[in-house]
């Protein structure tokens, strides 16, 4: 099945991706778990050491455990840059979402790792709305950016 999604479904899918970003940034692991089906799969690389090696987490508990690895960073900021969705079967849609995800180190380092991320998703619509059934994360590029100031941290020494 191909074609256009109903505008309401398209908006709900875009909101699902935004809810994922917000849950990760606020470290709301209960909300994050609720965005996935019970048997969902999250596939991701192992940055910053490897962009190619992939691991898969299956089920809500494993997915949350995999995503919680970002707790090694003081903060994250996910900026969604685009999202395209296509119906693939009744009550199923596939999509591609791009984002720049800043991973801020602690105040002493004052550096952000900017991950340029591509999410390939399969979502299903159930009684409670759209949920991720499969989310494949690819990191196209990582940049190291110095930080002048980070809200909530002391300003770094310097000019």
MARDRENFI-911104 format. One line per field, with one value per residue (C-alpha): residue number from 1; residue in three letters; x, y, z. Coordinates in nm, 4 decimals. Layout:
BEGIN
pos: c(NUM | ...)
code: c(ALA | ...)
east: c(X | ...)
north: c(Y | ...)
up: c(Z | ...)
***
This chain:
BEGIN
pos: c(1 | 2 | 3 | 4 | 5 | 6 | 7 | 8 | 9 | 10 | 11 | 12 | 13 | 14 | 15 | 16 | 17 | 18 | 19 | 20 | 21 | 22 | 23 | 24 | 25 | 26 | 27 | 28 | 29 | 30 | 31 | 32 | 33 | 34 | 35 | 36 | 37 | 38 | 39 | 40 | 41 | 42 | 43 | 44 | 45 | 46 | 47 | 48 | 49 | 50 | 51 | 52 | 53 | 54 | 55 | 56 | 57 | 58 | 59 | 60 | 61 | 62 | 63 | 64 | 65 | 66 | 67 | 68 | 69 | 70 | 71 | 72 | 73 | 74 | 75 | 76 | 77 | 78 | 79 | 80 | 81 | 82 | 83 | 84 | 85 | 86 | 87 | 88 | 89 | 90 | 91 | 92 | 93 | 94 | 95 | 96 | 97 | 98 | 99 | 100 | 101 | 102 | 103 | 104 | 105 | 106 | 107 | 108 | 109 | 110 | 111 | 112 | 113 | 114 | 115 | 116 | 117 | 118 | 119 | 120 | 121 | 122 | 123 | 124 | 125 | 126 | 127 | 128 | 129 | 130 | 131 | 132 | 133 | 134 | 135 | 136 | 137 | 138 | 139 | 140 | 141 | 142 | 143 | 144 | 145 | 146 | 147 | 148 | 149 | 150 | 151 | 152 | 153 | 154 | 155 | 156 | 157 | 158 | 159)
code: c(UNK | UNK | UNK | UNK | UNK | UNK | UNK | UNK | UNK | UNK | UNK | UNK | UNK | UNK | UNK | UNK | UNK | UNK | UNK | UNK | UNK | UNK | UNK | UNK | UNK | UNK | UNK | UNK | UNK | UNK | UNK | UNK | UNK | UNK | UNK | UNK | UNK | UNK | UNK | UNK | UNK | UNK | UNK | UNK | UNK | UNK | UNK | UNK | UNK | UNK | UNK | UNK | UNK | UNK | UNK | UNK | UNK | UNK | UNK | UNK | UNK | UNK | UNK | UNK | UNK | UNK | UNK | UNK | UNK | UNK | UNK | UNK | UNK | UNK | UNK | UNK | UNK | UNK | UNK | UNK | UNK | UNK | UNK | UNK | UNK | UNK | UNK | UNK | UNK | UNK | UNK | UNK | UNK | UNK | UNK | UNK | UNK | UNK | UNK | UNK | UNK | UNK | UNK | UNK | UNK | UNK | UNK | UNK | UNK | UNK | UNK | UNK | UNK | UNK | UNK | UNK | UNK | UNK | UNK | UNK | UNK | UNK | UNK | UNK | UNK | UNK | UNK | UNK | UNK | UNK | UNK | UNK | UNK | UNK | UNK | UNK | UNK | UNK | UNK | UNK | UNK | UNK | UNK | UNK | UNK | UNK | UNK | UNK | UNK | UNK | UNK | UNK | UNK | UNK | UNK | UNK | UNK | UNK | UNK)
east: c(0.0000 | 0.1368 | -0.0074 | -0.0809 | -0.1490 | -0.4511 | -0.3322 | -0.4355 | -0.2265 | 0.0689 | 0.0516 | 0.0238 | 0.3369 | 0.5323 | 0.4168 | 0.5327 | 0.8846 | 0.8790 | 0.7590 | 1.0542 | 1.2987 | 1.1378 | 1.1371 | 1.5067 | 1.6007 | 1.4042 | 1.5079 | 1.1475 | 1.1961 | 0.8336 | 0.7100 | 0.9794 | 0.8726 | 0.5118 | 0.6022 | 0.6936 | 0.4906 | 0.5562 | 0.7734 | 0.9323 | 1.2952 | 1.5441 | 1.8537 | 2.1457 | 2.5222 | 2.7727 | 2.8933 | 3.1298 | 3.3568 | 3.1658 | 2.9063 | 2.8754 | 2.8500 | 2.4871 | 2.3071 | 1.9376 | 1.7244 | 1.3946 | 1.0987 | 1.0348 | 1.2721 | 1.5697 | 1.4955 | 1.4889 | 1.8119 | 1.9797 | 1.8673 | 1.9664 | 2.3289 | 2.2933 | 2.2949 | 2.6733 | 2.6120 | 2.5071 | 2.2329 | 2.0924 | 1.9024 | 1.7309 | 1.6415 | 1.4137 | 1.4842 | 1.2384 | 0.9949 | 0.8419 | 0.5758 | 0.4088 | 0.1341 | 0.2648 | -0.0331 | -0.3602 | -0.2716 | 0.1026 | 0.3302 | 0.6976 | 0.8910 | 1.2255 | 1.3061 | 1.6268 | 1.7639 | 2.0697 | 2.1130 | 2.3497 | 2.5140 | 2.6618 | 2.9474 | 2.9798 | 3.0675 | 3.4417 | 3.4611 | 3.2118 | 3.1789 | 2.8822 | 2.8893 | 2.6444 | 2.5126 | 2.3456 | 2.0856 | 1.8557 | 1.5696 | 1.4017 | 1.0747 | 0.7880 | 0.4899 | 0.1590 | -0.1722 | -0.3499 | -0.6336 | -0.4164 | -0.2727 | 0.0530 | 0.3530 | 0.7010 | 0.7252 | 1.0764 | 1.3183 | 1.6538 | 1.8961 | 2.1834 | 2.4401 | 2.5610 | 2.8168 | 2.9409 | 3.0833 | 3.2652 | 3.1647 | 3.3082 | 3.0453 | 3.0603 | 2.7772 | 2.5280 | 2.2122 | 2.2412 | 2.6216 | 2.8792 | 3.0378 | 3.3704 | 3.6893 | 3.8105 | 3.7938)
north: c(0.0000 | 0.3401 | 0.6851 | 0.9683 | 0.9518 | 1.1200 | 1.4633 | 1.3689 | 1.0509 | 1.2407 | 1.4941 | 1.2160 | 1.0471 | 1.3728 | 1.4266 | 1.0723 | 1.1537 | 1.4809 | 1.2963 | 1.0553 | 1.3485 | 1.5189 | 1.1989 | 1.1414 | 1.5034 | 1.5101 | 1.1522 | 1.0510 | 0.6778 | 0.5854 | 0.8107 | 0.6748 | 0.3146 | 0.4034 | 0.5241 | 0.1696 | -0.1458 | -0.4221 | -0.6162 | -0.3213 | -0.3228 | -0.0344 | -0.0772 | 0.1598 | 0.1967 | 0.2369 | 0.5977 | 0.7607 | 0.4573 | 0.3044 | 0.4349 | 0.1066 | -0.1630 | -0.2145 | -0.3574 | -0.4251 | -0.3842 | -0.5742 | -0.4849 | -0.1744 | -0.2575 | -0.3278 | -0.0187 | 0.2058 | 0.0470 | 0.1083 | 0.4716 | 0.5381 | 0.5177 | 0.8864 | 0.9521 | 0.9614 | 1.3121 | 1.6065 | 1.7038 | 1.6220 | 1.8434 | 1.6768 | 1.9158 | 1.7465 | 1.8713 | 1.6760 | 1.3868 | 1.2048 | 0.9339 | 0.6838 | 0.4324 | 0.0811 | -0.1324 | -0.0556 | 0.0935 | 0.0817 | 0.3589 | 0.3867 | 0.7056 | 0.8787 | 1.1484 | 1.3488 | 1.5345 | 1.6925 | 1.5584 | 1.7547 | 1.5498 | 1.7946 | 1.6867 | 1.8063 | 2.1645 | 2.1038 | 1.9931 | 2.2423 | 2.0471 | 1.9213 | 1.6169 | 1.6940 | 1.3711 | 1.4019 | 1.1270 | 0.9497 | 0.7466 | 0.4866 | 0.3935 | 0.1522 | 0.2546 | 0.0882 | 0.2452 | 0.0798 | 0.1735 | 0.4276 | 0.5836 | 0.5478 | 0.3656 | 0.2747 | -0.0907 | -0.0649 | 0.2278 | 0.2124 | 0.4869 | 0.5765 | 0.8413 | 1.0032 | 1.2296 | 1.3432 | 1.6884 | 1.8041 | 2.1610 | 2.3801 | 2.5359 | 2.8932 | 2.8553 | 2.5895 | 2.6775 | 2.5451 | 2.5190 | 2.7697 | 2.9596 | 2.8057 | 2.9968 | 3.1945 | 3.5291)
up: c(0.0000 | -0.0934 | -0.1159 | 0.1172 | 0.4867 | 0.6312 | 0.7590 | 1.1139 | 1.0995 | 0.9546 | 1.2366 | 1.4968 | 1.3563 | 1.3600 | 1.7186 | 1.8050 | 1.6836 | 1.8787 | 2.1906 | 2.1548 | 2.1368 | 2.4374 | 2.6438 | 2.5736 | 2.6469 | 2.9746 | 3.0578 | 3.1088 | 3.0659 | 3.1409 | 2.8615 | 2.6295 | 2.6964 | 2.6212 | 2.2718 | 2.1611 | 2.1084 | 2.3627 | 2.1166 | 1.9339 | 1.8166 | 1.8341 | 1.6195 | 1.6738 | 1.6283 | 1.9116 | 1.8936 | 1.9302 | 1.8822 | 1.5920 | 1.3516 | 1.1644 | 1.4306 | 1.5210 | 1.8176 | 1.8602 | 2.1702 | 2.1761 | 2.3944 | 2.5987 | 2.8871 | 2.6586 | 2.4498 | 2.7562 | 2.8846 | 2.5480 | 2.5289 | 2.8916 | 2.7820 | 2.6971 | 3.0726 | 3.0313 | 2.8930 | 3.1082 | 2.8632 | 2.5239 | 2.2824 | 1.9875 | 1.7048 | 1.4519 | 1.1013 | 0.8874 | 0.8783 | 0.5801 | 0.6233 | 0.3904 | 0.4646 | 0.4059 | 0.5160 | 0.6897 | 1.0309 | 0.9500 | 0.8279 | 0.7473 | 0.7866 | 0.7806 | 1.0343 | 1.0480 | 1.3456 | 1.4992 | 1.8510 | 2.0745 | 2.3487 | 2.5987 | 2.8214 | 3.1800 | 3.2618 | 3.2854 | 2.9212 | 2.7740 | 2.4520 | 2.2541 | 2.0319 | 1.7509 | 1.6033 | 1.2628 | 1.2939 | 1.0497 | 1.1973 | 0.9745 | 1.1447 | 1.1152 | 1.3250 | 1.3938 | 1.4898 | 1.7776 | 2.0100 | 2.1913 | 1.8740 | 1.6814 | 1.8342 | 1.7134 | 1.6148 | 1.4701 | 1.4938 | 1.3181 | 1.4101 | 1.1765 | 1.2594 | 0.9392 | 1.1061 | 1.4470 | 1.5130 | 1.8265 | 1.9055 | 2.1803 | 2.4048 | 2.5290 | 2.7809 | 2.8781 | 3.0711 | 3.4250 | 3.4212 | 3.5327 | 3.2443 | 3.1420 | 3.2075 | 2.9105 | 2.7342)
***
